[in-house]
Amino acid sequence: MYRLLFISIVLLYGSDDVPLHIYMEDKILNNRKLNWRGIWEVEYRGYNYTTVDYKTLPYRTINWESPDSFYVGHYGRIYPTSIINPQTVSRRDGTGRQTLYLNENMIGNTYTIYGCVQGKRGLQKKIIL
């Protein structure tokens, strides 16, 4: 039996009306599903990374953030690191994929990810779904 991680995705919008659709598509492992509360359930199967997909306008910068972190040891010191990489740029067709870290210690908890598209006026205000 696999154990679940819960991932809450928050979309950020602003006055530029730049669309940003964030989802978790999985055609190979089939280990993700969207529950009735709008939270993604991800089965942990021993892999340390999963992905978050998005669709927006072409060549847009997407800023990512999460209040959740894990710890990395580097040269004898321990640093907190966000579970998601901080930035990506959408492809020519407006699609993209971002890496999300997970491990077996995260099982059973809910983690939040913020995605924000950078438009003409900079970062956008947030709306929580």
N, C-alpha and C positions, 0 to 999 in steps of 0.2 A: 504494500500500500504506500502510495506516495503522499507526502505531506505538502500542505498548501502555504503559499505566501500570498498576501493580499496587497495589491498595488492600486492606489487611488491616483487617478490622473486628473490634474486640474488644468483647464484651458484658460488662457489669458487673452483678452480682447481689448481693443481700444477704439479710439475715434477714427482711425485710418480704415477701418473695416477690412483689414487683411485677414482672410480666413486661415484658421489653423485647426485641422482635424487630427487628433492624436488617438492612436489605437494600438493594439498589440495583436498583430497577425502572426499566425503560426501554421504553416502548411506542412512542416516536416514532423515535429515532435507531437503536435496536437495536445499540448499541455497547458493551454490558456483558454479561459472562457470568461465572459462578462456576466456577473451575477445580477440579480434583480435590484441591487442597491447601486449599480453603476461602478462597482469595484472589480478590477480584474483579479481572477484567481489563477495563480501560476503554480503548477505542480513542480516541486523541486526534485530533479532527477539526477543530482550530482554535478551539474554544470554550474560554474561560477558566474556566468553571464547570461543575460537574456536581452532582448531588444524591444525598443519602443519605436513604432512606425508613425510617420506623420505625412500630411499632405497640406500644402499651402501654395503660395505663388512661387514661380521660378526664382532661383537665386536669392532667397530670403535667409537672413541670419535668424536662427532659432536659439534662444538662450534657455538653458535648463538649470533647474535648481531643485534641491530637496533638503528638508530639515533633517533628514535621516543620513547617517554616516556609518562608516566602518573605520577600523584603525589599521594603519600601515606602519611597520617599523622600518626606519631608514637611518643608517649610520648610528645605531644605538638610541635613537629617539623615536617616540611614537606620535604619529600625526593623524588627526581625524580627516577623513576624505569622504566627499559626497558620494552617494551610491550611483550618481549619474554624471557623465561627462558634461562640462559646462556649456559647450556651444557646438552647433553644426550649421551647415548651409544647405539649403534644399537644392536638389538637382534641377536640370533643365526642364523636367516635367512637373516640378514642384514637390516631388516625393522625397523622402529621406528616412534614415534609420539612425537611432541613437542607442548606445550601449548602456546597459543597466546592470550593476553588480548585485549579486546575491550569493548567499552561502547557507550552509545548514543551520547556523545559529540564528538565522532570520525567520525560520519556519514558524508559522502561526501568528506573526505580527502583520500589521498593516503599515505600508510605506507610502508616502505621498511624493508625487513628482509634479513640478510646475514647468509648463512649457510656455514660452513667450516669444511671439514673432516680433522682430524689430522692423518697424515701418518707417515712413518718412519722418515721423515725429519722435523717433526713439522707442524706448520700451513702452509697452502698453500696460494699462491697468488690469487687474485680475478680476475674474468672475469665477466663483467656485461652483461647479456643477453638483 
